Amino acid sequence: MLETQNTQVVRDAYAAFLSRNLEALLATFDEHIVWKPVTGAASYVPTAGERHGTAAVAEFFRLVAETTQFSRFEPQQFIAQGNKVVTLGHFTAKTPTGRSFDSDFVMVFTLENGKITEFQEFLDSAALNAAFAPASVSVSA
């Protein structure tokens, strides 16, 4: 039963994100959440770097809204065991550089007492870095 409840919290978080309801999204997080975005994201990627607490995560989502235009964002499968929910999905997005990136993703959520306490994301970091790279940086996806 815990897996079902945890999966619903994660589904609710995605629904809030997709409807751009930051307040509802933040309500799914523990106030001491640890947010680990894409490992391997370059320092020039606006959303790079670990964050702690809901205020820092709110800033992360502000940056996402300002710098990433999703044409596709699809959580496709939810796998739950104990206090973990893993989401497999796919997205396509465009950045302020005018470049796009397309990637499968794996997002791992840890929950306690009905709240998300930790998040970690995995995707094609080379494609992400290439899409955000300033003209002065040479990268290949």
ChimeraX commands (.cxc) that place a marker at each C-alpha (Angstrom):
marker #1 position 0.00,0.00,0.00 radius 0.5
marker #1 position 2.91,2.39,0.73 radius 0.5
marker #1 position 4.09,2.04,-2.89 radius 0.5
marker #1 position 0.63,3.01,-4.19 radius 0.5
marker #1 position 0.47,6.08,-1.95 radius 0.5
marker #1 position 4.02,7.15,-2.83 radius 0.5
marker #1 position 3.35,6.71,-6.54 radius 0.5
marker #1 position 0.28,8.93,-6.23 radius 0.5
marker #1 position 2.33,11.68,-4.57 radius 0.5
marker #1 position 4.81,11.54,-7.46 radius 0.5
marker #1 position 1.99,11.56,-10.02 radius 0.5
marker #1 position 0.51,14.58,-8.22 radius 0.5
marker #1 position 3.90,16.33,-8.41 radius 0.5
marker #1 position 4.08,15.73,-12.17 radius 0.5
marker #1 position 0.50,16.95,-12.63 radius 0.5
marker #1 position 1.32,20.15,-10.74 radius 0.5
marker #1 position 4.49,20.66,-12.81 radius 0.5
marker #1 position 2.69,20.11,-16.10 radius 0.5
marker #1 position -0.09,22.55,-15.12 radius 0.5
marker #1 position 2.53,25.08,-13.92 radius 0.5
marker #1 position 1.09,25.07,-10.41 radius 0.5
marker #1 position 4.22,25.75,-8.37 radius 0.5
marker #1 position 2.34,25.97,-5.08 radius 0.5
marker #1 position 0.83,22.49,-5.54 radius 0.5
marker #1 position 4.18,21.13,-6.69 radius 0.5
marker #1 position 6.03,22.49,-3.67 radius 0.5
marker #1 position 3.33,21.04,-1.40 radius 0.5
marker #1 position 4.48,17.53,-2.42 radius 0.5
marker #1 position 7.99,18.22,-1.08 radius 0.5
marker #1 position 9.37,17.92,2.43 radius 0.5
marker #1 position 10.71,21.29,3.60 radius 0.5
marker #1 position 14.21,19.77,3.84 radius 0.5
marker #1 position 14.18,18.17,0.39 radius 0.5
marker #1 position 17.49,17.35,-1.28 radius 0.5
marker #1 position 17.23,18.03,-5.03 radius 0.5
marker #1 position 19.87,16.47,-7.28 radius 0.5
marker #1 position 19.36,17.51,-10.89 radius 0.5
marker #1 position 21.25,15.97,-13.79 radius 0.5
marker #1 position 24.63,14.52,-12.91 radius 0.5
marker #1 position 27.13,15.77,-15.46 radius 0.5
marker #1 position 25.32,19.02,-16.22 radius 0.5
marker #1 position 27.87,21.72,-17.05 radius 0.5
marker #1 position 28.18,24.79,-14.84 radius 0.5
marker #1 position 26.60,26.94,-17.59 radius 0.5
marker #1 position 23.37,24.89,-17.47 radius 0.5
marker #1 position 21.09,27.14,-15.37 radius 0.5
marker #1 position 19.54,24.25,-13.44 radius 0.5
marker #1 position 22.84,22.51,-12.62 radius 0.5
marker #1 position 23.80,21.88,-9.03 radius 0.5
marker #1 position 22.32,20.26,-5.97 radius 0.5
marker #1 position 19.77,22.21,-3.94 radius 0.5
marker #1 position 18.48,21.89,-0.39 radius 0.5
marker #1 position 15.08,22.96,0.93 radius 0.5
marker #1 position 11.88,24.05,-0.75 radius 0.5
marker #1 position 13.02,27.65,-1.34 radius 0.5
marker #1 position 16.04,26.45,-3.34 radius 0.5
marker #1 position 13.88,23.96,-5.25 radius 0.5
marker #1 position 11.36,26.71,-6.02 radius 0.5
marker #1 position 14.26,28.67,-7.53 radius 0.5
marker #1 position 15.17,25.59,-9.61 radius 0.5
marker #1 position 11.66,25.49,-11.08 radius 0.5
marker #1 position 11.74,29.25,-11.74 radius 0.5
marker #1 position 14.91,28.66,-13.78 radius 0.5
marker #1 position 13.31,25.73,-15.61 radius 0.5
marker #1 position 10.35,27.94,-16.56 radius 0.5
marker #1 position 12.65,30.72,-17.79 radius 0.5
marker #1 position 15.14,28.59,-19.72 radius 0.5
marker #1 position 13.44,25.42,-20.94 radius 0.5
marker #1 position 10.53,25.29,-23.34 radius 0.5
marker #1 position 9.16,21.74,-23.37 radius 0.5
marker #1 position 7.39,20.57,-26.49 radius 0.5
marker #1 position 7.10,17.11,-24.96 radius 0.5
marker #1 position 7.32,15.98,-21.33 radius 0.5
marker #1 position 6.01,12.49,-20.70 radius 0.5
marker #1 position 6.43,10.49,-17.52 radius 0.5
marker #1 position 5.66,7.03,-18.92 radius 0.5
marker #1 position 6.28,4.37,-16.28 radius 0.5
marker #1 position 6.26,4.41,-12.49 radius 0.5
marker #1 position 8.12,1.75,-10.54 radius 0.5
marker #1 position 7.75,1.76,-6.77 radius 0.5
marker #1 position 9.46,-0.21,-4.04 radius 0.5
marker #1 position 9.42,0.77,-0.39 radius 0.5
marker #1 position 10.04,4.50,-0.08 radius 0.5
marker #1 position 11.34,4.89,-3.68 radius 0.5
marker #1 position 9.43,5.73,-6.85 radius 0.5
marker #1 position 11.31,5.63,-10.14 radius 0.5
marker #1 position 9.82,7.31,-13.20 radius 0.5
marker #1 position 10.90,6.49,-16.74 radius 0.5
marker #1 position 9.95,8.97,-19.40 radius 0.5
marker #1 position 10.92,11.19,-22.30 radius 0.5
marker #1 position 11.05,14.88,-23.12 radius 0.5
marker #1 position 11.98,17.28,-25.88 radius 0.5
marker #1 position 12.84,20.87,-25.08 radius 0.5
marker #1 position 14.32,24.05,-26.50 radius 0.5
marker #1 position 16.72,26.40,-24.71 radius 0.5
marker #1 position 17.39,30.16,-25.00 radius 0.5
marker #1 position 20.34,29.32,-27.30 radius 0.5
marker #1 position 17.76,28.19,-29.87 radius 0.5
marker #1 position 19.03,24.62,-29.69 radius 0.5
marker #1 position 16.83,21.68,-28.74 radius 0.5
marker #1 position 17.50,18.49,-26.87 radius 0.5
marker #1 position 15.62,15.24,-26.73 radius 0.5
marker #1 position 16.19,12.59,-24.08 radius 0.5
marker #1 position 14.79,9.68,-22.19 radius 0.5
marker #1 position 14.90,10.30,-18.45 radius 0.5
marker #1 position 14.97,8.43,-15.17 radius 0.5
marker #1 position 13.83,10.32,-12.09 radius 0.5
marker #1 position 14.20,8.78,-8.66 radius 0.5
marker #1 position 12.06,10.05,-5.79 radius 0.5
marker #1 position 12.49,9.15,-2.12 radius 0.5
marker #1 position 9.47,9.73,0.11 radius 0.5
marker #1 position 8.84,9.83,3.83 radius 0.5
marker #1 position 5.52,10.50,5.53 radius 0.5
marker #1 position 3.81,11.26,2.21 radius 0.5
marker #1 position 6.33,13.90,1.10 radius 0.5
marker #1 position 9.19,13.81,-1.39 radius 0.5
marker #1 position 12.43,14.10,0.58 radius 0.5
marker #1 position 14.94,13.50,-2.21 radius 0.5
marker #1 position 15.03,13.70,-5.99 radius 0.5
marker #1 position 17.69,12.59,-8.46 radius 0.5
marker #1 position 17.55,12.88,-12.27 radius 0.5
marker #1 position 19.35,11.01,-15.02 radius 0.5
marker #1 position 19.23,11.90,-18.73 radius 0.5
marker #1 position 21.50,12.50,-21.71 radius 0.5
marker #1 position 23.78,15.08,-20.07 radius 0.5
marker #1 position 25.83,15.55,-23.26 radius 0.5
marker #1 position 22.69,16.62,-25.14 radius 0.5
marker #1 position 21.67,18.89,-22.25 radius 0.5
marker #1 position 25.10,20.52,-22.14 radius 0.5
marker #1 position 25.18,20.99,-25.93 radius 0.5
marker #1 position 21.73,22.61,-25.92 radius 0.5
marker #1 position 22.72,25.17,-23.27 radius 0.5
marker #1 position 26.32,25.76,-24.36 radius 0.5
marker #1 position 27.22,29.38,-25.03 radius 0.5
marker #1 position 28.76,30.09,-28.44 radius 0.5
marker #1 position 32.21,30.28,-26.82 radius 0.5
marker #1 position 32.00,26.64,-25.63 radius 0.5
marker #1 position 32.63,23.77,-28.01 radius 0.5
marker #1 position 30.60,20.67,-27.14 radius 0.5
marker #1 position 29.10,17.77,-29.03 radius 0.5
marker #1 position 26.04,15.75,-28.12 radius 0.5
marker link #1:1,2 radius 0.2
marker link #1:2,3 radius 0.2
marker link #1:3,4 radius 0.2
marker link #1:4,5 radius 0.2
marker link #1:5,6 radius 0.2
marker link #1:6,7 radius 0.2
marker link #1:7,8 radius 0.2
marker link #1:8,9 radius 0.2
marker link #1:9,10 radius 0.2
marker link #1:10,11 radius 0.2
marker link #1:11,12 radius 0.2
marker link #1:12,13 radius 0.2
marker link #1:13,14 radius 0.2
marker link #1:14,15 radius 0.2
marker link #1:15,16 radius 0.2
marker link #1:16,17 radius 0.2
marker link #1:17,18 radius 0.2
marker link #1:18,19 radius 0.2
marker link #1:19,20 radius 0.2
marker link #1:20,21 radius 0.2
marker link #1:21,22 radius 0.2
marker link #1:22,23 radius 0.2
marker link #1:23,24 radius 0.2
marker link #1:24,25 radius 0.2
marker link #1:25,26 radius 0.2
marker link #1:26,27 radius 0.2
marker link #1:27,28 radius 0.2
marker link #1:28,29 radius 0.2
marker link #1:29,30 radius 0.2
marker link #1:30,31 radius 0.2
marker link #1:31,32 radius 0.2
marker link #1:32,33 radius 0.2
marker link #1:33,34 radius 0.2
marker link #1:34,35 radius 0.2
marker link #1:35,36 radius 0.2
marker link #1:36,37 radius 0.2
marker link #1:37,38 radius 0.2
marker link #1:38,39 radius 0.2
marker link #1:39,40 radius 0.2
marker link #1:40,41 radius 0.2
marker link #1:41,42 radius 0.2
marker link #1:42,43 radius 0.2
marker link #1:43,44 radius 0.2
marker link #1:44,45 radius 0.2
marker link #1:45,46 radius 0.2
marker link #1:46,47 radius 0.2
marker link #1:47,48 radius 0.2
marker link #1:48,49 radius 0.2
marker link #1:49,50 radius 0.2
marker link #1:50,51 radius 0.2
marker link #1:51,52 radius 0.2
marker link #1:52,53 radius 0.2
marker link #1:53,54 radius 0.2
marker link #1:54,55 radius 0.2
marker link #1:55,56 radius 0.2
marker link #1:56,57 radius 0.2
marker link #1:57,58 radius 0.2
marker link #1:58,59 radius 0.2
marker link #1:59,60 radius 0.2
marker link #1:60,61 radius 0.2
marker link #1:61,62 radius 0.2
marker link #1:62,63 radius 0.2
marker link #1:63,64 radius 0.2
marker link #1:64,65 radius 0.2
marker link #1:65,66 radius 0.2
marker link #1:66,67 radius 0.2
marker link #1:67,68 radius 0.2
marker link #1:68,69 radius 0.2
marker link #1:69,70 radius 0.2
marker link #1:70,71 radius 0.2
marker link #1:71,72 radius 0.2
marker link #1:72,73 radius 0.2
marker link #1:73,74 radius 0.2
marker link #1:74,75 radius 0.2
marker link #1:75,76 radius 0.2
marker link #1:76,77 radius 0.2
marker link #1:77,78 radius 0.2
marker link #1:78,79 radius 0.2
marker link #1:79,80 radius 0.2
marker link #1:80,81 radius 0.2
marker link #1:81,82 radius 0.2
marker link #1:82,83 radius 0.2
marker link #1:83,84 radius 0.2
marker link #1:84,85 radius 0.2
marker link #1:85,86 radius 0.2
marker link #1:86,87 radius 0.2
marker link #1:87,88 radius 0.2
marker link #1:88,89 radius 0.2
marker link #1:89,90 radius 0.2
marker link #1:90,91 radius 0.2
marker link #1:91,92 radius 0.2
marker link #1:92,93 radius 0.2
marker link #1:93,94 radius 0.2
marker link #1:94,95 radius 0.2
marker link #1:95,96 radius 0.2
marker link #1:96,97 radius 0.2
marker link #1:97,98 radius 0.2
marker link #1:98,99 radius 0.2
marker link #1:99,100 radius 0.2
marker link #1:100,101 radius 0.2
marker link #1:101,102 radius 0.2
marker link #1:102,103 radius 0.2
marker link #1:103,104 radius 0.2
marker link #1:104,105 radius 0.2
marker link #1:105,106 radius 0.2
marker link #1:106,107 radius 0.2
marker link #1:107,108 radius 0.2
marker link #1:108,109 radius 0.2
marker link #1:109,110 radius 0.2
marker link #1:110,111 radius 0.2
marker link #1:111,112 radius 0.2
marker link #1:112,113 radius 0.2
marker link #1:113,114 radius 0.2
marker link #1:114,115 radius 0.2
marker link #1:115,116 radius 0.2
marker link #1:116,117 radius 0.2
marker link #1:117,118 radius 0.2
marker link #1:118,119 radius 0.2
marker link #1:119,120 radius 0.2
marker link #1:120,121 radius 0.2
marker link #1:121,122 radius 0.2
marker link #1:122,123 radius 0.2
marker link #1:123,124 radius 0.2
marker link #1:124,125 radius 0.2
marker link #1:125,126 radius 0.2
marker link #1:126,127 radius 0.2
marker link #1:127,128 radius 0.2
marker link #1:128,129 radius 0.2
marker link #1:129,130 radius 0.2
marker link #1:130,131 radius 0.2
marker link #1:131,132 radius 0.2
marker link #1:132,133 radius 0.2
marker link #1:133,134 radius 0.2
marker link #1:134,135 radius 0.2
marker link #1:135,136 radius 0.2
marker link #1:136,137 radius 0.2
marker link #1:137,138 radius 0.2
marker link #1:138,139 radius 0.2
marker link #1:139,140 radius 0.2
marker link #1:140,141 radius 0.2
view
